[in-house]
Amino acid sequence: MPKSPEYLPFINPATGETFGQAAMDTPETVQAALEELRRAFPAWSAKPVRERVAVLRKFQKLLIDNIDEITAVINQDCGKTRQDALIEVFITVDLLDAYLRHAPRWLRPRRAPSGLYLFKRCYVEPRPFGVVAVISPWNYPFVLSLPPVIGALLAGNTVALKPSEATGATGVLIEALFRRSPELAPYVRVLHGDGRVGAALTQGKPDYIFLTGSTATGRKVGLSAAETLTPYACELGGKDAMIVLEDADLPAAARWGVWGAVFNAGQSCHSVERVYVHARAYDRFLQLAIAEAEQVQFGYSRAAVNSLDMGPITTPNQLEIIERHVADALTRGARALTGGQAQGSFFPPTLLADVDHTMLVMREETFGPLMPIMKVADEAEAVARANDSEYGLGASIWSRDLRRAFDVARRVNASSVIINDTIAQFGVPMLPFGGIKNSGYGRTHGKEGVLHFTRPFAYVAGHPPFKYDPITIMRVPGNYHFGKAALQLARGAALEQRLEPVRQGIQLAREQAADGDRKKLGLGLLGLAGLALGALALKKKG
C-alpha cells in the first residue's frame, strides 16, 4: 500500500494559529517532476526569447492583478505587515519588468574577435542549462523565490522551485499563480516539504542549482552538487557592517541605521548587523539611535494600512539564536540600551553598546532586530573592523563627503555597498546582488541574474582554410620562423618587438634579391604583407 502523505502545516508566527496545510512531496514525486521538466525543456527553450518575454509579460500582469491576495498570504505566513509584503511584490515586479525589457539583448548571440583567423567569424551564444532547481528561504518567501525562477525561465530553462517549509503557504500561492498562467505552467513545478525534499531535489541531478539560504545550508547543498558535478550558485548569510564617520549626517544615519537593522524584524541577509562609529560621533549617535529605536512599533495586524514597523521572528529556532547572541554579549560586558528580551514571538529593537569582536553578535549572523554599536578611533580602524568577518555581502558607509565615502566603500570587502542609506541596494533591479567569502557566489538581479542561468557556447564560421591566412600558413611544416614573426608583429608588447619581423623581412628580401631568387623574394614580400594585414585587422578588431 502507498504511504499516507505527510502534510506541511501553515502556522502564523505572530499568533501561533494554524491556517492551512499542503501535502509534502516525496523523493518519488520530486524525481517525477524533474523528469517532466526535462521532457518539457526542448519546447520552452526552442521558443524565441521575445516569445518567452511575451508569456512572462502576462505573468507580470497576473502578479499586479493579485497584489492584495499575495500580500494577505505573506502577512499570515510570515507575520510581517501587509506593506512589507507589498515591498516584496514591488521589487519582484520591478525586477521582472527590467528583465523583460533587456533580456532580448542580453540573450542574443554576440560576435567575438577572431584573432589571426582573418577569414573566419566567431560567435558566443548563451544557451540554457536545462532543468534548474531553485531553493528559496523563509525570510522573503516571495521576492527570493520568483526572481531566480523568472531569470531561469527567460534564459530558456525549465524550473523546479522548492520554497521553505517555514513559509509553505507562500509556496502554495506561487504554485497557484503559475497554474493561472497556462502558457507557463508546464515549465515550472513547485515542490513542497522540508529538508528531505530539498535533498531529493539536489540529488535528483538537475542541470543547475541556485540556492538562497544560510551558509550552513549552502555548504550542504554544495556538497550534494559536487557529487554529481552539478553547476551551483548560492546567495548565503551576511553580517553587514555600517560605518559612521565623524562628518556623517548623524540624525539620518541613526534613523536609517535603525531601520536597516529592524526591517523585517532584522531577518534580512543584508540587515545592518554591525555598526562602527567614529569616536567623535559615537555618543551623539547613541543618543539618536536610542530615540529612533524607542519609536519602532512592533506587533501584528492583518489590515493593509497600520502603524506597525515590524512583525515577529518567523521561526522558534531563529528566536533562540537571537537570545543566545544577546546573552553572550551581556555576559561579556555589553550594555543593552533598548529591548533585550523576547516578548512571545516578538523581539523588540535592541541596541547594544560596549561590544567587541569577541562577542557572537559581532561574529555570527544574528538575523534579528539587534544593532550592536562599536566605537572606533578613526576611519582606518572602521575599515579594518568591517573587514574582520567571514562574510562579505553588503555594507553601508555614512559621510557627507561622497568622495571620501566612495574611497572607504572600495576598501570594504563587501560585494554590495550603499552610501548614506542602508539595505536599499537590494531593490535596484539592474544592480547585481550576491556575496563573497562565506556569503556565497553567483549573482541575482541585473544582467548577471539572467545570464548566470546560461552557458556560453562558442561558434566559428567561414569557408575552408584560405591558403594565405596566417594561421593556415602555420599549419604547414617548415614555417617556424613565419610563426615567430607573426607572433612578434601581432602580439609584441613593445614597438621594437612588433618592428623586429619587419626589419628581418626587409633584410631577407634584400638577400634574396641579391641572390636573384625572385620566387623567394615574392613569397617573402607576400608573407610580410600578410603579417602586416593581420596586424591591422587585429588592431581594428581590438
N, C-alpha and C positions, 0 to 999 in steps of 0.2 A: 504494500500500500504506500502511496506517496505520503510524504510527511506533511503535517498541517503547517500552513505558512506562519512564520513569525511576523509580528506587527511592530511597527515603529510608532510610538506614541508622540503626539504633538502636545508639548507642555509649555504653557506661557510662563516664562521665568519670573515675571513680575507678580503673578497671582498664584502660581502653582497649579492652575487649572489645566486639566487635560481636555483639549478641544477637538481632537480628531486622531486619526491613525492612518498608516499606509502599510500595505503588505511589503515585507522586505524581499529583495531579490535573493537568489541563491547562486552558488557557483555555476549551476547549470543554466539558469536564466541569463546570467552575465555572459557566458560563452555563446549562448544563442543570440544575444543582442549583438555581440561583436561579429559573429558570422553574418547576421542580417545586414549590418552596416557595411561589411566587406563586399557583400553582393550588390549593395546599393551604390557603392563608391563610383564605379565606372559611369553610371548615368549622371550623377551630380558633377563629377569632375569634368565630364565632357561638355557641360553647359558653358557657353561663353561667359566671361566674367560679368559682362553687362546684364546678362540674363540672371545670374546669381544676385547681382545688385538689385534688380527689379523685384525678385522674390523677397529679399530681405527688407526692401523699402516697404512692402506690405506688412512685414512683421513690425517695422518701426511704427506704422500707423496703429497696429493692433496694441502695442505697448501704450501708446498715448491714449487710445480709447479706453484702456482699462486701468488708468492710473489709480483711481480710488480703490478698486479691488486689490491691486497689488500692494498698495501701502497699508491697507487694512490687514492683509495676511502677514506682512512683515512685522507690523505692530504687535500682533498676537504672538508671532513665532519668536521674536527677539525681545519684546518688551520695550523697544525703542519708540520714540514718538513718531506720529504719522509724518511730521515734517522731516525728521531724519530719514525715514523710509523713502520719502519723496526725493531726498537728495540722492539716494541710491538709484532711483529710476531716472532722475535728471541726468546724472553722469553717464548712465548706461545709454540713454537715448542720444545724448550729445556725442558720445564716442561713436555710436553706431552711425549717426549721420556723417561724421567726419570720415569714417571708414568707407561708407558708400560713395562719397564724393571723390575720394582719392584712390580707392583700390584699383580701378581700371588702369590707371597709370602705373601704380606700384607693381602690378602683376603682369604687365606686358613684357615680352622678350626685349632685351636690350643688346645693342651692338657692343662688342668688346674689341680693343685693339688687336690686330693680327700679327704684330711684330714684324719680323722679316719675311713672313709669308705674304708677299706683296700682292698675290693674285687670289687670295682667299678671304672670305668674310667669316667673322667669328661672332657667335651669339651666346647669350646666357638667358635661360628661361627658368623662372621659378615654377616649380611643379609641386603639387600637394603630396603629403606623405601617404595618405590612405585613411585609416581609421585612427582618429585622435581621441585619447582618453583625457578628460578634464576632471580634476578632483578639486572641489572648492570648499571653503571653510564656512564657519557659522557666524563670524562677526559681521560680515557684509554678504549675506547669502544670495543677494540678487546681483549686485554690481561686481562681485568677484566670481560669479558664475557665467553670466551672459556674455561679457566682452570677449573672453577667450574662446567661448563657443562660436560667437559670431565671427571672430577673426579666422578661426579654423575653417568655418563654412565658406567664408568669402574666398579663402585660398583654394577651395575645391575639395576639402576633406569632408568625410562624414564624422560624426562626433558622438561619443558616449560620455555623458555627464554624470558624475557621482557627487551629489551635494552632501553636506554634512548631516549626520544623523541628529545633531542637536537642533537643527532648524529644518526638519523634514517637511513641514507644511509649505515652506517656500519652494522646496524642490518639487513638490506635487504641483504647486501653482505654475512653475516654469514648464513642467511637463504638459500641463493643460494648455498653456499658451502656444506651445509648439503644435499641439494637436489641433488647435483652432486655425493653424496655418497649414492647410493641406499640401501646399507645394513644398513645405519644409519638413513636415512630419516624417516622411520616410528616411530622412537623412540624419535624424537626431534621436537618441534614446537616452532617457533619464533613468538611472539605476538607484534604487532606494535601499538604504541599510547602513550598517555600522562598518567597522574596520575590516570585517570579513569580506564584505562586498568590495571594498576598495582593494584588498589584497587579491581577490579573484580577478578584478579588472586589470591590475598591473601585471598579474601573472598570465593573463589571457592573450598575451602577445599583440597588443595594439601596435600601431606603427609609430606612435609618438605619444608621450605623456607630458601633460602640463599640470603642475600642482601649485595651489596656493595654500599654505598651511604653516605649521610650526617647523622649526629647524629639526626637531626630533623626527617628525613625520617625514620631512624631506629626506633625511638620511635613510629611513626605512624604504621609502619608495625608490630612492636612488639605487639601493642595493638590489631591489627587485628588478628594476630596469636593467641593471648591469648584467644580471643573469641571462637575459635574452638579447643583450646589446640593443635595447630599445632606446632611441633618442629621447632625451628627457630634459625638461626645463622646469624651474621652480622659483616662486617668489615666497620667501620664508620670513622668519621673525625679524624684529628690529629693536633697536634700543636708541632711538633718535635723540641726538643732542641738540639743545638750544643754547646758543652763545649770545649773551647780552653784554655788549661793550659799553664803556663808560659814556659814550656820546649817543647812546640809543634814545629813542623816544620811549621813556620808561612807562608811562601810562598805557601806551599802545602795546608794548612788549608784555606787560603784566596781563592786560585784558586778553590778548590773543594767545599768549603763552598758556594761560589757564584754560582757555577754550580748546587749544590743541592738546592739552593733557586730559581733559574730561569729555571731549566729544565722543559720542557712542560709548560713554562710561569708560573711556580710555582703552577700549577694545579695538584698537587700530594698530596695524603693524607699523605705521609711521606716526603714532602718537608722540607727543613730547614726553620723553621718559627720563631725561636728564637735563638739568639747567645749570649752566656755568655763567656766573655773573661777575663782572669786573668788580674788584674791591671797592672802588669809588662809587659804584652804583648799587652795591649789594643791599644795604639797609633800606634805602628808599624803595628798591624793587620788592623786597619782602613785604613792606607795608602795603604797597599797591596790590601785590598778588593776593595777600590775605583778604583784602577788601573785595577783590574780584571773586575769589573762591567762596566767600560767605554769601554772595548773591546768587550762586548757582542753585537752581531748584531741581530736585530730583523726585521721581515718582512715576506713576503710570496712569495713562488715560487713553481711552480709545477714540477720543474726539480728534477730529482733524486739526482743530485750532485750539491750542492750550498754551500755558506759560512755562511748561517744563523744559529744562535744558538737557536732561539725561535720564535714562532709564536704569534697569537693573543690570547686574552681572549675569551673563547668559547661562553659565553652567556652574554647578557647585564646585567642580574641580578648579575653575578659574578663581572663584572666590577664596578658596583655600590658598592658592598661590599668592594672591594679594595680601591676605592676612599674614602669611609667613614672611613676606618681604617687609611688611610694616614692623612686625615683631622683631625681626632680625635687626632692622635699622635702629629701633628704640633701644634694644639691648646694647648696641654698640655705640650709643651716645647721641643719636639723632633726636631732634625735637619735632613733635607733631604740632604744627601751627594751626591746623584746622583738621576736622574729621578724625580719622584714625581707627574707627571701629565700624564694623558692618551693622546695618540695620535691616535684618532679614536678608533678602537677596540684593539689597542695595548697599553700595559703599559710597559714602559721601566724599566729595573732593577733599583730598588730603595733601597738604603741603608739608614737606619735611625739610628742616634746616639742619645745619651742622652734619651734613652727610659726607662720606668719603668713599673711596673706591674699594674699601674692604667690605662694604655692605652689599648684600644681594640686590638691593633696589637700584644700585648703580652698575651692576654687572650683568644680571639676568633680565630677560624680558619679563615685565610685570603684567602688562595687558590689563591695566586697571586705572582708575582715576587718581593716580598718585603723581605728585610733582616734587621730586627731590631737588633741592636747590643748593648748589655748592659755590662758595666764594673762591675766586681765582685772583692771583696777583696782577696778571696782565693778559694781553692777547695771546702771547706765546703759550702760556700755561693753559688757557682755554682751549686752544687747538690741540695741544698735547693730550689733555684730558678727554676731549671729544674723540680723539683717535685711539684712545686706550680702551678698545672694545672689540669683541669678536664679531660684532655686527657692522653693517655698512649700508643701511637702506636710505635713510634721509637725515636731514639736518636743517636747522633754522639759524640764521645769523641776523643780529639786530644792531644797526648802526645808522646814524644819519648820513654818514659818508658812504655812498654807494660804491665808490671805487675801492675803498678800504674793505667794505663788506664782501665784494667780489674776490678780493685777494684772500681773505680769510676762507671764503667758501671753497676756493680752489685748493686750499691746503687741508681741508677736512675730507677724510676718507669716507665719503658717502656718495652714492650714485645719484641722489636727487636732493638738491639744496634749494631752499627758498629764503629770500632776503626780506626782512621786515614783515613776515607773516608766518603762519605755521600750517602745516599739513595740506594746504590748499593745492599744492602742485599736482596731487593725485587727480584732481578734477580737470586738468588741462588735456584735452583729447589727443593733441599731436605731440605731447611730450612722452618719450619712452619712460616706463616705470618698472623698476626691478632693483635687485640688490647686488652687493658684492660681499665678499667674505662669507660669514655664516648666514647672511640674508638671502643667499641664493644666487642664481644666474638665469639668464633669459630675460626677456622684456615683454611687458604688455603695453598697450596704448601706442599711438603713433604708427608710423610705417613699420617699425620693428614688431608691433603687436600683430601684424598680419603676416609679414614675411618670415617670422620665425616658425610659422606653420608650413613653410615650403622648403624644398631642397633645390639648390641651383643645378640645372643641367646644362652642359656645355655642348655647343654645336659648331662645326667648322664646315663651310660650304665653298665650292669652287670647281673649276674644270680640272681635268687631270694635270699633274705637276708640269709646270712650264719649264722648258729647258734652261732658261737663263734666270729663273728665280734663284736668288742667293741660297735659299735653303735646299733647293733641288741640286744645285751645284755641290753643296756639302755632302749630299748623299753618295756622290760618286767617289770611289777611292782615288787617292793621289792629290786631293785638294786641301791638304792640311794648311798650307800657307795661305790659301784663299780664305779658309775659315777663320784663321787667326786675324787676317786683315779685316775681315767683315766684323769680327767682334770688336776690334780696336776702333774701327771707324764708326760703328753704330752705337757702341756702348762705352766708349772711352770716358773715363771720369774726368779727364783734363784735356785741354785743347791739344797739347802735344801728343797725347795718345791717339786722338782722332786724326791728327795730321800725319802720323807716322806711316800708315799704309799708303797715303798719297805720295809721300816722299819716296817710299820704296818702289811704288808703282812707276813713278816717273823715272827713277834710276834704272829699273828693269827695262822699261821701254827704250831708254837710250842705249842700253847694252845690246838689246835685241836689234835695234835699228843699225847699230854699228856692225853686228854680225850679218845683217842682210836678211834676217828671218822675219819676213813680212807677216807670215801666218801667226807666229807667236806674238808679234807686235800687235796685230789686230785683236787677238784674244786678250792680251794684257790690257789694252785700252778699253775693250768691251767689258772686261771684268771690273776695271776701275770705274767705268761709267755705271755699271750695275750697282756697285757698292755705294757710289755717291747717290744714285737714285733711291736706294734702300734707306740710306741715312736721312734723305729729305722726307721720304714717306713716313719714317718713324717719327721724325720731328713734328710732322703735320698731324699725325695721329695722337701725339702726346705720350 
